[in-house]
Amino acid sequence: MTGAEPRPYRIAVIGTGPRGLAVVERLAARLAEAPTAVPVELYAMDAVQVGPGRIWRTSQPRWLLMNTPAGEVTMFSGPPDDGPTRAGAGPSLAQWWQAFDPAGHPHAYAPRALYGQYMRYVLNRVDGGLPGWARLHRFYAQVADVHENPDGRYRLTLHDGRQLVVDRVVLTTGHARPTLDPPQRALAEFAATRPHLRYLRGDSAADLPLARIPARARVGVLGLGLSFYDVLIALTVGRGGTFTEDAGGALHYRASGREPHVLAGSRSGIPILARGRNQKPGEHAYRPRLFTHERMLAARARGPLDFGTDVLPWLLAEVDLVYLAAVIRRRFGADVADRFVAEAEAATAGPGDRDADPRAVLHRIAGRLGVGDLPPVDLYAWSRRFAGRDFSGPDEFHRELAALLRHDLDLAEEGNVDGPFKACLDAIRDVRGVIRTAVDYRGLTPASHRDEFLGWFVPVSASLTTGPPRERQRQLLALVEAGVLGVVGPELRWGADPETDAFYVESPRVAGSRSTVDVLIDARIPGPDLRRETGLLALLRDRGLLTNHVNAGPDGDFVTGGVSVTRSPFHPVRADGRPEQGMYVLGIPTEHTRWFTQVGSGRPGTWGDFIADADAIAGDALRGAPLDEIAELAEPVTVAEPVGSGG
Ligand SMILES: Cc1cc2nc3c(=O)[nH]c(=O)nc-3n(C[C@H](O)[C@H](O)[C@H](O)COP(=O)(O)OP(=O)(O)OC[C@H]3O[C@@H](n4cnc5c(N)ncnc54)[C@H](O)[C@@H]3O)c2cc1C
């Protein structure tokens, strides 16, 4: 290149967890396809590790596992081809893992640290495949602030005061660490004045100071979800305990003596249930028959929806369809099951009567085919099996819980295709995209959004569909048997008790369940809430660049706490109502504007939202860099010196 060097066009991606990495990957793939007239510089920036980010940092213990089978995970936007591994063409996590470790089966659950290594590998390959007119800079840095420059660009200030001016900013800052709410603050303050007590706020287990909990301490855990399993494994296997299998296949725990005693509970009193044995290939794509995008789009055309009336009946009909088809297949064979599905689809096709119950139609057809003995799936009853029950004491509760968990393991063993129970729950995962079509961007009325959807459906379905690998549930049973873990019971209550100078946990449904504990761990990952943000997002909020997504309607406003963004490519909506065209916000901070943003990877096969969303941002961000004419990046490049080497 001769004459004056063109000013490079710079794009900063702030936060390189899966979302940020996906954007970098798509930027690189697009750059390789279409030369730009000016050099392009990509800045991948992360405060913890560039590539893996915080949740998947490579330095976490190996016993913390993913809860997505490796065959369903990819960070490349296309499969490997004859060419080199590069943006747009590379292996899934399972393919990469298998190449050096026989444990890397597509149905296996990888350690989180291993996924972090894969993400770093992806970033290296993306970097290595960049064309001559583009360059990647890895910044191991906390971005403290972003200001608008008078020339329309953005000035990033790093934690150490260094500055960098860029043309486009992508905010993929992921999981929040919001300020404590008043009840949490009261618990933290109670512990702060008593050296023998500790209160640990909800966070990724890898980032909780669990090692400081003394052996034999009494530990209360709030929540029985995925983080609870992480905390449990860290306090047992992480303390040197081991699991052994006896001749009959039962698992037993051999304690190291360094474990604390754990007492855990939740609203339902039931640990989140294991997912069914995976029988679906990584590229599996489910075609909804009844709960379709078209049906939900047509419903939305009539105005904001009521989740319970307009969405749930069709969603549950799809769940019933999968359930009944699996039962019919088992009883009468695949041909009859296929006939059932085809007849059900035909009978519910077309606009139909808005008040007709599609589930009744399904059950009538199933009855004709010889399966008339099954009630419709009742998600609430399945997720709250102890609702309204009272127990004479912890022994009775534990007996019942163990029976429930063992039965659930049998159901999980039947598989997520052949087993009717786990297959129909897995269908809810498969139709998440259709749920999004119905609810995103104010699809529901404010009250329905807040109460029916977020207040009822989301927790109920999460407790049934987002569970850990089966092995974790077996380990939990062994820990109860070994006396290391007690599950307190339903409707968990907890608090600080000045009289005993300790925290307490109890279930009003289990007589004699009240116990004092020295450590209280909140094992619930905090959701995003712009009102309680700290740091970068809070500064942008205070200057009106980021605003709260409000679902407004005649029955009142619902201030969701999610960042308000436009539809794709997801520009933040400023306080004055204008989209900020040079910025993008993707993933968890935008939860509630969109639903189910807590996604950790793309999936091999056809592009889902995860990759399509990243690509839309990449396409829009590059639009500011003139195309057509090939420009080679001159040496040396003058940029702010990298603050660190990237993890
Ligand atoms: C413990 C845990 C386990 C999970 N397991 C799974 C799973 O198995 N499968 C699955 O699909 N999903 C899983 N999830 C859901 C999860 O939401 C995603 O996997 C994923 O990490 C979200 O990606 P992200 O890029 O949006 O956010 P994150 O992974 O949180 O990444 C955001 C990044 O931004 C960085 N950052 C934030 N602010 C700044 C700043 N100001 N400057 C610089 N960097 C900044 C952070 O350091 C972080 O690395 C899990 C979540 C948790 C918490």
Ligand as a Chemical Component Dictionary entry (heavy atoms), coordinates in Angstrom:
data_LIG
# 
_chem_comp.id                   LIG 
_chem_comp.type                 NON-POLYMER 
_chem_comp.pdbx_formal_charge   0 
_chem_comp.three_letter_code    LIG 
# 
loop_
_chem_comp_atom.comp_id 
_chem_comp_atom.atom_id 
_chem_comp_atom.alt_atom_id 
_chem_comp_atom.type_symbol 
_chem_comp_atom.charge 
_chem_comp_atom.model_Cartn_x 
_chem_comp_atom.model_Cartn_y 
_chem_comp_atom.model_Cartn_z 
_chem_comp_atom.pdbx_ordinal 
LIG C1  C1  C 0 -22.194 -21.963 35.885 1  
LIG C2  C2  C 0 -22.912 -21.939 34.562 2  
LIG C3  C3  C 0 -22.945 -23.080 33.754 3  
LIG C4  C4  C 0 -23.602 -23.061 32.524 4  
LIG N1  N1  N 0 -23.616 -24.187 31.750 5  
LIG C5  C5  C 0 -24.176 -24.140 30.518 6  
LIG C6  C6  C 0 -24.114 -25.259 29.628 7  
LIG O1  O1  O 0 -23.599 -26.313 29.975 8  
LIG N2  N2  N 0 -24.636 -25.127 28.395 9  
LIG C7  C7  C 0 -25.217 -23.964 27.979 10 
LIG O2  O2  O 0 -25.672 -23.869 26.827 11 
LIG N3  N3  N 0 -25.306 -22.902 28.804 12 
LIG C8  C8  C 0 -24.809 -22.965 30.048 13 
LIG N4  N4  N 0 -24.886 -21.873 30.876 14 
LIG C9  C9  C 0 -25.648 -20.704 30.426 15 
LIG C10 C10 C 0 -24.724 -19.526 30.083 16 
LIG O3  O3  O 0 -25.548 -18.428 30.007 17 
LIG C11 C11 C 0 -23.890 -19.656 28.855 18 
LIG O4  O4  O 0 -23.257 -20.858 28.778 19 
LIG C12 C12 C 0 -22.823 -18.587 28.547 20 
LIG O5  O5  O 0 -21.699 -18.520 29.359 21 
LIG C13 C13 C 0 -23.403 -17.245 28.294 22 
LIG O6  O6  O 0 -22.549 -16.641 27.398 23 
LIG P1  P1  P 0 -22.324 -15.098 27.297 24 
LIG O7  O7  O 0 -21.226 -14.885 26.347 25 
LIG O8  O8  O 0 -23.624 -14.451 27.035 26 
LIG O9  O9  O 0 -21.912 -14.655 28.770 27 
LIG P2  P2  P 0 -20.620 -14.985 29.656 28 
LIG O10 O10 O 0 -20.184 -16.365 29.438 29 
LIG O11 O11 O 0 -20.975 -14.539 31.023 30 
LIG O12 O12 O 0 -19.500 -14.027 29.055 31 
LIG C14 C14 C 0 -19.492 -12.643 29.245 32 
LIG C15 C15 C 0 -18.065 -12.185 29.359 33 
LIG O13 O13 O 0 -18.015 -10.770 29.412 34 
LIG C16 C16 C 0 -16.926 -10.394 30.215 35 
LIG N5  N5  N 0 -17.155 -9.014  30.654 36 
LIG C17 C17 C 0 -18.243 -8.527  31.292 37 
LIG N6  N6  N 0 -18.112 -7.203  31.484 38 
LIG C18 C18 C 0 -16.912 -6.841  30.955 39 
LIG C19 C19 C 0 -16.206 -5.609  30.845 40 
LIG N7  N7  N 0 -16.726 -4.459  31.310 41 
LIG N8  N8  N 0 -14.986 -5.604  30.256 42 
LIG C20 C20 C 0 -14.450 -6.750  29.769 43 
LIG N9  N9  N 0 -15.085 -7.948  29.846 44 
LIG C21 C21 C 0 -16.295 -7.988  30.431 45 
LIG C22 C22 C 0 -16.925 -11.410 31.335 46 
LIG O14 O14 O 0 -15.640 -11.536 31.917 47 
LIG C23 C23 C 0 -17.358 -12.677 30.600 48 
LIG O15 O15 O 0 -16.265 -13.462 30.229 49 
LIG C24 C24 C 0 -24.242 -21.874 32.101 50 
LIG C25 C25 C 0 -24.217 -20.744 32.915 51 
LIG C26 C26 C 0 -23.565 -20.766 34.131 52 
LIG C27 C27 C 0 -23.554 -19.532 34.982 53 
# 
loop_
_chem_comp_bond.comp_id 
_chem_comp_bond.atom_id_1 
_chem_comp_bond.atom_id_2 
_chem_comp_bond.value_order 
_chem_comp_bond.pdbx_ordinal 
LIG C1  C2  SING 1  
LIG C2  C3  SING 2  
LIG C2  C26 DOUB 3  
LIG C3  C4  DOUB 4  
LIG C4  N1  SING 5  
LIG C4  C24 SING 6  
LIG N1  C5  DOUB 7  
LIG C5  C6  SING 8  
LIG C5  C8  SING 9  
LIG C6  O1  DOUB 10 
LIG C6  N2  SING 11 
LIG N2  C7  SING 12 
LIG C7  O2  DOUB 13 
LIG C7  N3  SING 14 
LIG N3  C8  DOUB 15 
LIG C8  N4  SING 16 
LIG N4  C9  SING 17 
LIG N4  C24 SING 18 
LIG C9  C10 SING 19 
LIG C10 O3  SING 20 
LIG C10 C11 SING 21 
LIG C11 O4  SING 22 
LIG C11 C12 SING 23 
LIG C12 O5  SING 24 
LIG C12 C13 SING 25 
LIG C13 O6  SING 26 
LIG O6  P1  SING 27 
LIG P1  O7  DOUB 28 
LIG P1  O8  SING 29 
LIG P1  O9  SING 30 
LIG O9  P2  SING 31 
LIG P2  O10 DOUB 32 
LIG P2  O11 SING 33 
LIG P2  O12 SING 34 
LIG O12 C14 SING 35 
LIG C14 C15 SING 36 
LIG C15 O13 SING 37 
LIG C15 C23 SING 38 
LIG O13 C16 SING 39 
LIG C16 N5  SING 40 
LIG C16 C22 SING 41 
LIG N5  C17 SING 42 
LIG N5  C21 SING 43 
LIG C17 N6  DOUB 44 
LIG N6  C18 SING 45 
LIG C18 C19 SING 46 
LIG C18 C21 DOUB 47 
LIG C19 N7  SING 48 
LIG C19 N8  DOUB 49 
LIG N8  C20 SING 50 
LIG C20 N9  DOUB 51 
LIG N9  C21 SING 52 
LIG C22 O14 SING 53 
LIG C22 C23 SING 54 
LIG C23 O15 SING 55 
LIG C24 C25 DOUB 56 
LIG C25 C26 SING 57 
LIG C26 C27 SING 58 
# 
